């Protein structure tokens, strides 16, 4: 199989280095790397009905919660301000 025709010296060096490290052909490295990058750029499909459901659940729970509990400082229960250390 012929090597990829990469005319940029830095690109060739980087692809070759990665191929050598992974024990793969340069073509395989290029295909896998481009495929991975394209997959990362795909926008996830948002299920708005599911989002709205969980927002509704959160609003219902907050409405039922004790206002004093909501207003408390959760860090105060974990951190001793006088000693500057976790409790």
PDB file of N, CA, C and O in Angstrom:
ATOM      1  N   UNK A   1       0.860  -1.174   0.000  1.00  0.00           N
ATOM      2  CA  UNK A   1       0.000   0.000   0.000  1.00  0.00           C
ATOM      3  C   UNK A   1       0.900   1.229   0.000  1.00  0.00           C
ATOM      4  O   UNK A   1       1.833   1.293   0.800  1.00  0.00           O
ATOM      5  N   UNK A   2       0.656   2.199  -0.861  1.00  0.00           N
ATOM      6  CA  UNK A   2       1.491   3.396  -0.900  1.00  0.00           C
ATOM      7  C   UNK A   2       1.227   4.291   0.308  1.00  0.00           C
ATOM      8  O   UNK A   2       0.133   4.293   0.873  1.00  0.00           O
ATOM      9  N   UNK A   3       2.252   5.047   0.689  1.00  0.00           N
ATOM     10  CA  UNK A   3       2.121   5.987   1.800  1.00  0.00           C
ATOM     11  C   UNK A   3       1.267   7.164   1.360  1.00  0.00           C
ATOM     12  O   UNK A   3       1.197   7.469   0.169  1.00  0.00           O
ATOM     13  N   UNK A   4       0.614   7.832   2.311  1.00  0.00           N
ATOM     14  CA  UNK A   4      -0.175   9.016   1.950  1.00  0.00           C
ATOM     15  C   UNK A   4       0.723  10.087   1.339  1.00  0.00           C
ATOM     16  O   UNK A   4       1.898  10.195   1.690  1.00  0.00           O
ATOM     17  N   UNK A   5       0.176  10.860   0.444  1.00  0.00           N
ATOM     18  CA  UNK A   5       0.924  11.921  -0.212  1.00  0.00           C
ATOM     19  C   UNK A   5       0.715  13.210   0.581  1.00  0.00           C
ATOM     20  O   UNK A   5      -0.163  14.011   0.263  1.00  0.00           O
ATOM     21  N   UNK A   6       1.525  13.396   1.605  1.00  0.00           N
ATOM     22  CA  UNK A   6       1.428  14.571   2.463  1.00  0.00           C
ATOM     23  C   UNK A   6       2.577  15.494   2.104  1.00  0.00           C
ATOM     24  O   UNK A   6       3.742  15.134   2.270  1.00  0.00           O
ATOM     25  N   UNK A   7       2.253  16.687   1.612  1.00  0.00           N
ATOM     26  CA  UNK A   7       3.281  17.604   1.122  1.00  0.00           C
ATOM     27  C   UNK A   7       3.782  18.585   2.166  1.00  0.00           C
ATOM     28  O   UNK A   7       4.803  19.241   1.960  1.00  0.00           O
ATOM     29  N   UNK A   8       3.081  18.693   3.279  1.00  0.00           N
ATOM     30  CA  UNK A   8       3.502  19.580   4.349  1.00  0.00           C
ATOM     31  C   UNK A   8       4.433  18.802   5.280  1.00  0.00           C
ATOM     32  O   UNK A   8       4.059  17.742   5.783  1.00  0.00           O
ATOM     33  N   UNK A   9       5.641  19.317   5.513  1.00  0.00           N
ATOM     34  CA  UNK A   9       6.645  18.591   6.293  1.00  0.00           C
ATOM     35  C   UNK A   9       6.188  18.333   7.728  1.00  0.00           C
ATOM     36  O   UNK A   9       6.373  17.236   8.254  1.00  0.00           O
ATOM     37  N   UNK A  10       5.599  19.335   8.352  1.00  0.00           N
ATOM     38  CA  UNK A  10       5.148  19.148   9.738  1.00  0.00           C
ATOM     39  C   UNK A  10       4.021  18.122   9.804  1.00  0.00           C
ATOM     40  O   UNK A  10       4.018  17.258  10.681  1.00  0.00           O
ATOM     41  N   UNK A  11       3.070  18.213   8.885  1.00  0.00           N
ATOM     42  CA  UNK A  11       1.966  17.255   8.868  1.00  0.00           C
ATOM     43  C   UNK A  11       2.500  15.844   8.675  1.00  0.00           C
ATOM     44  O   UNK A  11       2.068  14.914   9.357  1.00  0.00           O
ATOM     45  N   UNK A  12       3.431  15.683   7.754  1.00  0.00           N
ATOM     46  CA  UNK A  12       4.016  14.361   7.496  1.00  0.00           C
ATOM     47  C   UNK A  12       4.712  13.840   8.754  1.00  0.00           C
ATOM     48  O   UNK A  12       4.534  12.681   9.129  1.00  0.00           O
ATOM     49  N   UNK A  13       5.498  14.688   9.398  1.00  0.00           N
ATOM     50  CA  UNK A  13       6.237  14.286  10.590  1.00  0.00           C
ATOM     51  C   UNK A  13       5.286  13.863  11.710  1.00  0.00           C
ATOM     52  O   UNK A  13       5.505  12.848  12.371  1.00  0.00           O
ATOM     53  N   UNK A  14       4.227  14.654  11.915  1.00  0.00           N
ATOM     54  CA  UNK A  14       3.279  14.344  12.988  1.00  0.00           C
ATOM     55  C   UNK A  14       2.523  13.046  12.718  1.00  0.00           C
ATOM     56  O   UNK A  14       2.357  12.223  13.618  1.00  0.00           O
ATOM     57  N   UNK A  15       2.071  12.866  11.495  1.00  0.00           N
ATOM     58  CA  UNK A  15       1.341  11.651  11.146  1.00  0.00           C
ATOM     59  C   UNK A  15       2.261  10.439  11.276  1.00  0.00           C
ATOM     60  O   UNK A  15       1.858   9.403  11.805  1.00  0.00           O
ATOM     61  N   UNK A  16       3.474  10.570  10.800  1.00  0.00           N
ATOM     62  CA  UNK A  16       4.432   9.456  10.890  1.00  0.00           C
ATOM     63  C   UNK A  16       4.739   9.119  12.341  1.00  0.00           C
ATOM     64  O   UNK A  16       4.789   7.943  12.700  1.00  0.00           O
ATOM     65  N   UNK A  17       4.945  10.132  13.182  1.00  0.00           N
ATOM     66  CA  UNK A  17       5.230   9.889  14.595  1.00  0.00           C
ATOM     67  C   UNK A  17       4.093   9.149  15.273  1.00  0.00           C
ATOM     68  O   UNK A  17       4.320   8.191  16.012  1.00  0.00           O
ATOM     69  N   UNK A  18       2.862   9.594  15.020  1.00  0.00           N
ATOM     70  CA  UNK A  18       1.708   8.936  15.627  1.00  0.00           C
ATOM     71  C   UNK A  18       1.566   7.504  15.102  1.00  0.00           C
ATOM     72  O   UNK A  18       1.263   6.587  15.865  1.00  0.00           O
ATOM     73  N   UNK A  19       1.782   7.319  13.813  1.00  0.00           N
ATOM     74  CA  UNK A  19       1.695   5.978  13.224  1.00  0.00           C
ATOM     75  C   UNK A  19       2.739   5.053  13.842  1.00  0.00           C
ATOM     76  O   UNK A  19       2.443   3.901  14.161  1.00  0.00           O
ATOM     77  N   UNK A  20       3.948   5.552  14.009  1.00  0.00           N
ATOM     78  CA  UNK A  20       5.012   4.744  14.616  1.00  0.00           C
ATOM     79  C   UNK A  20       4.678   4.399  16.067  1.00  0.00           C
ATOM     80  O   UNK A  20       4.867   3.262  16.498  1.00  0.00           O
ATOM     81  N   UNK A  21       4.188   5.374  16.810  1.00  0.00           N
ATOM     82  CA  UNK A  21       3.847   5.129  18.217  1.00  0.00           C
ATOM     83  C   UNK A  21       2.750   4.082  18.361  1.00  0.00           C
ATOM     84  O   UNK A  21       2.787   3.251  19.268  1.00  0.00           O
ATOM     85  N   UNK A  22       1.763   4.131  17.449  1.00  0.00           N
ATOM     86  CA  UNK A  22       0.617   3.226  17.552  1.00  0.00           C
ATOM     87  C   UNK A  22       0.798   1.949  16.750  1.00  0.00           C
ATOM     88  O   UNK A  22      -0.038   1.048  16.813  1.00  0.00           O
ATOM     89  N   UNK A  23       1.887   1.868  15.996  1.00  0.00           N
ATOM     90  CA  UNK A  23       2.122   0.666  15.190  1.00  0.00           C
ATOM     91  C   UNK A  23       1.092   0.511  14.084  1.00  0.00           C
ATOM     92  O   UNK A  23       0.683  -0.603  13.759  1.00  0.00           O
ATOM     93  N   UNK A  24       0.678   1.619  13.513  1.00  0.00           N
ATOM     94  CA  UNK A  24      -0.333   1.617  12.459  1.00  0.00           C
ATOM     95  C   UNK A  24       0.238   2.279  11.220  1.00  0.00           C
ATOM     96  O   UNK A  24       1.286   2.922  11.270  1.00  0.00           O
ATOM     97  N   UNK A  25      -0.465   2.115  10.104  1.00  0.00           N
ATOM     98  CA  UNK A  25      -0.039   2.801   8.888  1.00  0.00           C
ATOM     99  C   UNK A  25      -0.413   4.276   8.990  1.00  0.00           C
ATOM    100  O   UNK A  25      -1.295   4.660   9.758  1.00  0.00           O
ATOM    101  N   UNK A  26       0.269   5.078   8.210  1.00  0.00           N
ATOM    102  CA  UNK A  26      -0.036   6.511   8.206  1.00  0.00           C
ATOM    103  C   UNK A  26      -1.464   6.755   7.718  1.00  0.00           C
ATOM    104  O   UNK A  26      -2.155   7.634   8.234  1.00  0.00           O
ATOM    105  N   UNK A  27      -1.897   5.997   6.748  1.00  0.00           N
ATOM    106  CA  UNK A  27      -3.259   6.144   6.232  1.00  0.00           C
ATOM    107  C   UNK A  27      -4.282   5.856   7.317  1.00  0.00           C
ATOM    108  O   UNK A  27      -5.259   6.591   7.460  1.00  0.00           O
ATOM    109  N   UNK A  28      -4.065   4.788   8.085  1.00  0.00           N
ATOM    110  CA  UNK A  28      -4.988   4.432   9.166  1.00  0.00           C
ATOM    111  C   UNK A  28      -5.042   5.539  10.213  1.00  0.00           C
ATOM    112  O   UNK A  28      -6.114   5.896  10.702  1.00  0.00           O
ATOM    113  N   UNK A  29      -3.867   6.078  10.550  1.00  0.00           N
ATOM    114  CA  UNK A  29      -3.812   7.156  11.539  1.00  0.00           C
ATOM    115  C   UNK A  29      -4.584   8.374  11.048  1.00  0.00           C
ATOM    116  O   UNK A  29      -5.336   8.978  11.813  1.00  0.00           O
ATOM    117  N   UNK A  30      -4.408   8.737   9.790  1.00  0.00           N
ATOM    118  CA  UNK A  30      -5.133   9.895   9.247  1.00  0.00           C
ATOM    119  C   UNK A  30      -6.632   9.642   9.283  1.00  0.00           C
ATOM    120  O   UNK A  30      -7.391  10.511   9.712  1.00  0.00           O
ATOM    121  N   UNK A  31      -7.070   8.478   8.844  1.00  0.00           N
ATOM    122  CA  UNK A  31      -8.507   8.161   8.808  1.00  0.00           C
ATOM    123  C   UNK A  31      -9.087   8.188  10.229  1.00  0.00           C
ATOM    124  O   UNK A  31     -10.120   8.815  10.465  1.00  0.00           O
ATOM    125  N   UNK A  32      -8.425   7.512  11.170  1.00  0.00           N
ATOM    126  CA  UNK A  32      -8.944   7.456  12.538  1.00  0.00           C
ATOM    127  C   UNK A  32      -8.976   8.833  13.189  1.00  0.00           C
ATOM    128  O   UNK A  32      -9.939   9.181  13.872  1.00  0.00           O
ATOM    129  N   UNK A  33      -7.928   9.610  12.977  1.00  0.00           N
ATOM    130  CA  UNK A  33      -7.854  10.931  13.595  1.00  0.00           C
ATOM    131  C   UNK A  33      -8.917  11.870  13.049  1.00  0.00           C
ATOM    132  O   UNK A  33      -9.570  12.586  13.808  1.00  0.00           O
ATOM    133  N   UNK A  34      -9.088  11.867  11.744  1.00  0.00           N
ATOM    134  CA  UNK A  34     -10.107  12.731  11.135  1.00  0.00           C
ATOM    135  C   UNK A  34     -11.498  12.262  11.556  1.00  0.00           C
ATOM    136  O   UNK A  34     -12.365  13.085  11.850  1.00  0.00           O
ATOM    137  N   UNK A  35     -11.717  10.945  11.587  1.00  0.00           N
ATOM    138  CA  UNK A  35     -13.021  10.405  12.005  1.00  0.00           C
ATOM    139  C   UNK A  35     -13.327  10.826  13.445  1.00  0.00           C
ATOM    140  O   UNK A  35     -14.440  11.266  13.735  1.00  0.00           O
ATOM    141  N   UNK A  36     -12.336  10.693  14.361  1.00  0.00           N
ATOM    142  CA  UNK A  36     -12.548  11.076  15.759  1.00  0.00           C
ATOM    143  C   UNK A  36     -12.880  12.563  15.883  1.00  0.00           C
ATOM    144  O   UNK A  36     -13.770  12.941  16.646  1.00  0.00           O
ATOM    145  N   UNK A  37     -12.177  13.391  15.147  1.00  0.00           N
ATOM    146  CA  UNK A  37     -12.436  14.828  15.224  1.00  0.00           C
ATOM    147  C   UNK A  37     -13.838  15.156  14.700  1.00  0.00           C
ATOM    148  O   UNK A  37     -14.550  15.966  15.294  1.00  0.00           O
ATOM    149  N   UNK A  38     -14.228  14.532  13.597  1.00  0.00           N
ATOM    150  CA  UNK A  38     -15.574  14.763  13.056  1.00  0.00           C
ATOM    151  C   UNK A  38     -16.642  14.309  14.040  1.00  0.00           C
ATOM    152  O   UNK A  38     -17.662  14.981  14.194  1.00  0.00           O
ATOM    153  N   UNK A  39     -16.427  13.181  14.707  1.00  0.00           N
ATOM    154  CA  UNK A  39     -17.405  12.681  15.686  1.00  0.00           C
ATOM    155  C   UNK A  39     -17.547  13.634  16.869  1.00  0.00           C
ATOM    156  O   UNK A  39     -18.645  13.802  17.398  1.00  0.00           O
ATOM    157  N   UNK A  40     -16.445  14.261  17.289  1.00  0.00           N
ATOM    158  CA  UNK A  40     -16.509  15.210  18.406  1.00  0.00           C
ATOM    159  C   UNK A  40     -17.269  16.478  18.036  1.00  0.00           C
ATOM    160  O   UNK A  40     -17.810  17.156  18.908  1.00  0.00           O
ATOM    161  N   UNK A  41     -17.311  16.796  16.754  1.00  0.00           N
ATOM    162  CA  UNK A  41     -17.963  18.029  16.326  1.00  0.00           C
ATOM    163  C   UNK A  41     -19.454  17.852  16.074  1.00  0.00           C
ATOM    164  O   UNK A  41     -20.155  18.834  15.827  1.00  0.00           O
ATOM    165  N   UNK A  42     -19.943  16.640  16.132  1.00  0.00           N
ATOM    166  CA  UNK A  42     -21.365  16.395  15.919  1.00  0.00           C
ATOM    167  C   UNK A  42     -22.145  16.934  17.115  1.00  0.00           C
ATOM    168  O   UNK A  42     -21.863  16.578  18.260  1.00  0.00           O
ATOM    169  N   UNK A  43     -23.096  17.768  16.851  1.00  0.00           N
ATOM    170  CA  UNK A  43     -23.936  18.326  17.914  1.00  0.00           C
ATOM    171  C   UNK A  43     -24.886  17.241  18.422  1.00  0.00           C
ATOM    172  O   UNK A  43     -25.558  16.582  17.628  1.00  0.00           O
ATOM    173  N   UNK A  44     -24.943  17.056  19.729  1.00  0.00           N
ATOM    174  CA  UNK A  44     -25.867  16.052  20.257  1.00  0.00           C
ATOM    175  C   UNK A  44     -27.315  16.485  20.020  1.00  0.00           C
ATOM    176  O   UNK A  44     -27.644  17.670  20.065  1.00  0.00           O
ATOM    177  N   UNK A  45     -28.145  15.517  19.771  1.00  0.00           N
ATOM    178  CA  UNK A  45     -29.563  15.814  19.579  1.00  0.00           C
ATOM    179  C   UNK A  45     -30.200  16.000  20.951  1.00  0.00           C
ATOM    180  O   UNK A  45     -30.087  15.129  21.813  1.00  0.00           O
ATOM    181  N   UNK A  46     -30.854  17.107  21.149  1.00  0.00           N
ATOM    182  CA  UNK A  46     -31.445  17.429  22.453  1.00  0.00           C
ATOM    183  C   UNK A  46     -32.902  16.982  22.466  1.00  0.00           C
ATOM    184  O   UNK A  46     -33.686  17.340  21.588  1.00  0.00           O
ATOM    185  N   UNK A  47     -33.242  16.201  23.472  1.00  0.00           N
ATOM    186  CA  UNK A  47     -34.622  15.755  23.662  1.00  0.00           C
ATOM    187  C   UNK A  47     -35.293  16.787  24.574  1.00  0.00           C
ATOM    188  O   UNK A  47     -35.245  16.675  25.799  1.00  0.00           O
ATOM    189  N   UNK A  48     -35.917  17.791  23.957  1.00  0.00           N
ATOM    190  CA  UNK A  48     -36.488  18.897  24.718  1.00  0.00           C
ATOM    191  C   UNK A  48     -37.604  18.450  25.644  1.00  0.00           C
ATOM    192  O   UNK A  48     -37.796  19.045  26.704  1.00  0.00           O
ATOM    193  N   UNK A  49     -38.340  17.421  25.272  1.00  0.00           N
ATOM    194  CA  UNK A  49     -39.402  16.917  26.152  1.00  0.00           C
ATOM    195  C   UNK A  49     -38.787  16.356  27.433  1.00  0.00           C
ATOM    196  O   UNK A  49     -39.328  16.559  28.520  1.00  0.00           O
ATOM    197  N   UNK A  50     -37.674  15.662  27.312  1.00  0.00           N
ATOM    198  CA  UNK A  50     -37.002  15.106  28.482  1.00  0.00           C
ATOM    199  C   UNK A  50     -36.429  16.220  29.358  1.00  0.00           C
ATOM    200  O   UNK A  50     -36.535  16.164  30.583  1.00  0.00           O
ATOM    201  N   UNK A  51     -35.827  17.225  28.736  1.00  0.00           N
ATOM    202  CA  UNK A  51     -35.286  18.356  29.483  1.00  0.00           C
ATOM    203  C   UNK A  51     -36.404  19.046  30.255  1.00  0.00           C
ATOM    204  O   UNK A  51     -36.255  19.341  31.440  1.00  0.00           O
ATOM    205  N   UNK A  52     -37.516  19.300  29.586  1.00  0.00           N
ATOM    206  CA  UNK A  52     -38.640  19.969  30.237  1.00  0.00           C
ATOM    207  C   UNK A  52     -39.202  19.124  31.378  1.00  0.00           C
ATOM    208  O   UNK A  52     -39.588  19.660  32.417  1.00  0.00           O
ATOM    209  N   UNK A  53     -39.250  17.816  31.191  1.00  0.00           N
ATOM    210  CA  UNK A  53     -39.724  16.924  32.257  1.00  0.00           C
ATOM    211  C   UNK A  53     -38.883  17.094  33.520  1.00  0.00           C
ATOM    212  O   UNK A  53     -39.427  17.251  34.612  1.00  0.00           O
ATOM    213  N   UNK A  54     -37.542  17.063  33.372  1.00  0.00           N
ATOM    214  CA  UNK A  54     -36.671  17.156  34.542  1.00  0.00           C
ATOM    215  C   UNK A  54     -36.655  18.557  35.136  1.00  0.00           C
ATOM    216  O   UNK A  54     -36.474  18.707  36.344  1.00  0.00           O
ATOM    217  N   UNK A  55     -36.837  19.577  34.320  1.00  0.00           N
ATOM    218  CA  UNK A  55     -36.981  20.927  34.863  1.00  0.00           C
ATOM    219  C   UNK A  55     -38.255  21.029  35.695  1.00  0.00           C
ATOM    220  O   UNK A  55     -38.268  21.658  36.753  1.00  0.00           O
ATOM    221  N   UNK A  56     -39.311  20.413  35.215  1.00  0.00           N
ATOM    222  CA  UNK A  56     -40.585  20.400  35.949  1.00  0.00           C
ATOM    223  C   UNK A  56     -40.416  19.672  37.279  1.00  0.00           C
ATOM    224  O   UNK A  56     -40.896  20.143  38.310  1.00  0.00           O
ATOM    225  N   UNK A  57     -39.735  18.525  37.260  1.00  0.00           N
ATOM    226  CA  UNK A  57     -39.490  17.784  38.500  1.00  0.00           C
ATOM    227  C   UNK A  57     -38.709  18.661  39.479  1.00  0.00           C
ATOM    228  O   UNK A  57     -39.036  18.711  40.665  1.00  0.00           O
ATOM    229  N   UNK A  58     -37.690  19.345  38.990  1.00  0.00           N
ATOM    230  CA  UNK A  58     -36.897  20.226  39.845  1.00  0.00           C
ATOM    231  C   UNK A  58     -37.724  21.343  40.442  1.00  0.00           C
ATOM    232  O   UNK A  58     -37.583  21.663  41.622  1.00  0.00           O
ATOM    233  N   UNK A  59     -38.594  21.944  39.630  1.00  0.00           N
ATOM    234  CA  UNK A  59     -39.460  23.019  40.146  1.00  0.00           C
ATOM    235  C   UNK A  59     -40.415  22.494  41.208  1.00  0.00           C
ATOM    236  O   UNK A  59     -40.662  23.168  42.208  1.00  0.00           O
ATOM    237  N   UNK A  60     -40.959  21.284  40.998  1.00  0.00           N
ATOM    238  CA  UNK A  60     -41.875  20.696  41.969  1.00  0.00           C
ATOM    239  C   UNK A  60     -41.155  20.379  43.282  1.00  0.00           C
ATOM    240  O   UNK A  60     -41.696  20.620  44.361  1.00  0.00           O
ATOM    241  N   UNK A  61     -39.954  19.847  43.190  1.00  0.00           N
ATOM    242  CA  UNK A  61     -39.195  19.539  44.404  1.00  0.00           C
ATOM    243  C   UNK A  61     -38.834  20.804  45.167  1.00  0.00           C
ATOM    244  O   UNK A  61     -38.913  20.842  46.395  1.00  0.00           O
ATOM    245  N   UNK A  62     -38.438  21.841  44.436  1.00  0.00           N
ATOM    246  CA  UNK A  62     -38.087  23.096  45.098  1.00  0.00           C
ATOM    247  C   UNK A  62     -39.307  23.699  45.795  1.00  0.00           C
ATOM    248  O   UNK A  62     -39.186  24.251  46.889  1.00  0.00           O
ATOM    249  N   UNK A  63     -40.480  23.595  45.167  1.00  0.00           N
ATOM    250  CA  UNK A  63     -41.702  24.138  45.774  1.00  0.00           C
ATOM    251  C   UNK A  63     -42.049  23.401  47.064  1.00  0.00           C
ATOM    252  O   UNK A  63     -42.634  23.994  47.970  1.00  0.00           O
ATOM    253  N   UNK A  64     -41.698  22.119  47.163  1.00  0.00           N
ATOM    254  CA  UNK A  64     -42.012  21.325  48.352  1.00  0.00           C
ATOM    255  C   UNK A  64     -40.954  21.468  49.441  1.00  0.00           C
ATOM    256  O   UNK A  64     -41.213  21.134  50.597  1.00  0.00           O
ATOM    257  N   UNK A  65     -39.778  21.955  49.094  1.00  0.00           N
ATOM    258  CA  UNK A  65     -38.663  21.996  50.042  1.00  0.00           C
ATOM    259  C   UNK A  65     -38.851  23.086  51.089  1.00  0.00           C
ATOM    260  O   UNK A  65     -39.492  24.107  50.845  1.00  0.00           O
ATOM    261  N   UNK A  66     -38.283  22.843  52.242  1.00  0.00           N
ATOM    262  CA  UNK A  66     -38.292  23.804  53.343  1.00  0.00           C
ATOM    263  C   UNK A  66     -37.416  24.991  52.950  1.00  0.00           C
ATOM    264  O   UNK A  66     -36.245  24.796  52.623  1.00  0.00           O
ATOM    265  N   UNK A  67     -37.948  26.223  52.973  1.00  0.00           N
ATOM    266  CA  UNK A  67     -37.146  27.395  52.596  1.00  0.00           C
ATOM    267  C   UNK A  67     -35.869  27.540  53.423  1.00  0.00           C
ATOM    268  O   UNK A  67     -34.854  28.009  52.906  1.00  0.00           O
ATOM    269  N   UNK A  68     -35.903  27.147  54.691  1.00  0.00           N
ATOM    270  CA  UNK A  68     -34.704  27.229  55.528  1.00  0.00           C
ATOM    271  C   UNK A  68     -33.630  26.267  55.015  1.00  0.00           C
ATOM    272  O   UNK A  68     -32.438  26.575  55.049  1.00  0.00           O
ATOM    273  N   UNK A  69     -34.063  25.117  54.546  1.00  0.00           N
ATOM    274  CA  UNK A  69     -33.116  24.142  54.008  1.00  0.00           C
ATOM    275  C   UNK A  69     -32.480  24.662  52.719  1.00  0.00           C
ATOM    276  O   UNK A  69     -31.282  24.484  52.496  1.00  0.00           O
ATOM    277  N   UNK A  70     -33.282  25.302  51.877  1.00  0.00           N
ATOM    278  CA  UNK A  70     -32.774  25.849  50.619  1.00  0.00           C
ATOM    279  C   UNK A  70     -31.783  26.986  50.891  1.00  0.00           C
ATOM    280  O   UNK A  70     -30.793  27.131  50.174  1.00  0.00           O
ATOM    281  N   UNK A  71     -32.045  27.786  51.916  1.00  0.00           N
ATOM    282  CA  UNK A  71     -31.218  28.954  52.205  1.00  0.00           C
ATOM    283  C   UNK A  71     -29.918  28.602  52.918  1.00  0.00           C
ATOM    284  O   UNK A  71     -29.014  29.436  52.967  1.00  0.00           O
ATOM    285  N   UNK A  72     -29.789  27.399  53.472  1.00  0.00           N
ATOM    286  CA  UNK A  72     -28.598  27.059  54.248  1.00  0.00           C
ATOM    287  C   UNK A  72     -27.353  27.016  53.368  1.00  0.00           C
ATOM    288  O   UNK A  72     -27.432  26.855  52.151  1.00  0.00           O
ATOM    289  N   UNK A  73     -26.218  27.162  54.014  1.00  0.00           N
ATOM    290  CA  UNK A  73     -24.922  27.134  53.337  1.00  0.00           C
ATOM    291  C   UNK A  73     -24.360  25.719  53.431  1.00  0.00           C
ATOM    292  O   UNK A  73     -23.935  25.310  54.512  1.00  0.00           O
ATOM    293  N   UNK A  74     -24.344  24.965  52.348  1.00  0.00           N
ATOM    294  CA  UNK A  74     -23.869  23.576  52.426  1.00  0.00           C
ATOM    295  C   UNK A  74     -22.385  23.483  52.764  1.00  0.00           C
ATOM    296  O   UNK A  74     -21.946  22.478  53.323  1.00  0.00           O
ATOM    297  N   UNK A  75     -21.614  24.501  52.439  1.00  0.00           N
ATOM    298  CA  UNK A  75     -20.183  24.492  52.739  1.00  0.00           C
ATOM    299  C   UNK A  75     -19.955  24.580  54.248  1.00  0.00           C
ATOM    300  O   UNK A  75     -19.004  23.997  54.768  1.00  0.00           O
ATOM    301  N   UNK A  76     -20.820  25.304  54.948  1.00  0.00           N
ATOM    302  CA  UNK A  76     -20.667  25.468  56.392  1.00  0.00           C
ATOM    303  C   UNK A  76     -20.719  24.123  57.108  1.00  0.00           C
ATOM    304  O   UNK A  76     -20.100  23.962  58.159  1.00  0.00           O
ATOM    305  N   UNK A  77     -21.441  23.164  56.561  1.00  0.00           N
ATOM    306  CA  UNK A  77     -21.540  21.845  57.175  1.00  0.00           C
ATOM    307  C   UNK A  77     -20.277  21.013  56.957  1.00  0.00           C
ATOM    308  O   UNK A  77     -20.045  20.036  57.668  1.00  0.00           O
ATOM    309  N   UNK A  78     -19.480  21.392  55.994  1.00  0.00           N
ATOM    310  CA  UNK A  78     -18.287  20.619  55.658  1.00  0.00           C
ATOM    311  C   UNK A  78     -16.985  21.269  56.109  1.00  0.00           C
ATOM    312  O   UNK A  78     -15.965  20.590  56.230  1.00  0.00           O
ATOM    313  N   UNK A  79     -17.009  22.576  56.358  1.00  0.00           N
ATOM    314  CA  UNK A  79     -15.780  23.334  56.543  1.00  0.00           C
ATOM    315  C   UNK A  79     -15.820  24.104  57.847  1.00  0.00           C
ATOM    316  O   UNK A  79     -16.783  24.827  58.107  1.00  0.00           O
ATOM    317  N   UNK A  80     -14.802  23.965  58.667  1.00  0.00           N
ATOM    318  CA  UNK A  80     -14.692  24.691  59.925  1.00  0.00           C
ATOM    319  C   UNK A  80     -13.996  26.019  59.635  1.00  0.00           C
ATOM    320  O   UNK A  80     -12.790  26.052  59.390  1.00  0.00           O
ATOM    321  N   UNK A  81     -14.755  27.104  59.662  1.00  0.00           N
ATOM    322  CA  UNK A  81     -14.207  28.418  59.313  1.00  0.00           C
ATOM    323  C   UNK A  81     -13.197  28.929  60.336  1.00  0.00           C
ATOM    324  O   UNK A  81     -12.282  29.674  59.987  1.00  0.00           O
ATOM    325  N   UNK A  82     -13.359  28.531  61.602  1.00  0.00           N
ATOM    326  CA  UNK A  82     -12.425  28.992  62.633  1.00  0.00           C
ATOM    327  C   UNK A  82     -11.038  28.343  62.463  1.00  0.00           C
ATOM    328  O   UNK A  82     -10.007  29.007  62.572  1.00  0.00           O
ATOM    329  N   UNK A  83     -11.045  27.039  62.196  1.00  0.00           N
ATOM    330  CA  UNK A  83      -9.774  26.316  62.055  1.00  0.00           C
ATOM    331  C   UNK A  83      -9.256  26.325  60.619  1.00  0.00           C
ATOM    332  O   UNK A  83      -8.083  26.049  60.372  1.00  0.00           O
ATOM    333  N   UNK A  84     -10.145  26.646  59.673  1.00  0.00           N
ATOM    334  CA  UNK A  84      -9.735  26.630  58.274  1.00  0.00           C
ATOM    335  C   UNK A  84      -9.529  25.243  57.715  1.00  0.00           C
ATOM    336  O   UNK A  84      -8.745  25.038  56.788  1.00  0.00           O
ATOM    337  N   UNK A  85     -10.242  24.295  58.291  1.00  0.00           N
ATOM    338  CA  UNK A  85     -10.071  22.893  57.873  1.00  0.00           C
ATOM    339  C   UNK A  85     -11.430  22.243  57.630  1.00  0.00           C
ATOM    340  O   UNK A  85     -12.452  22.725  58.119  1.00  0.00           O
ATOM    341  N   UNK A  86     -11.437  21.166  56.884  1.00  0.00           N
ATOM    342  CA  UNK A  86     -12.688  20.398  56.772  1.00  0.00           C
ATOM    343  C   UNK A  86     -13.075  19.831  58.131  1.00  0.00           C
ATOM    344  O   UNK A  86     -12.213  19.511  58.949  1.00  0.00           O
ATOM    345  N   UNK A  87     -14.362  19.712  58.361  1.00  0.00           N
ATOM    346  CA  UNK A  87     -14.834  19.153  59.650  1.00  0.00           C
ATOM    347  C   UNK A  87     -14.591  17.667  59.687  1.00  0.00           C
ATOM    348  O   UNK A  87     -14.916  17.013  60.678  1.00  0.00           O
TER     349      UNK A  87
END
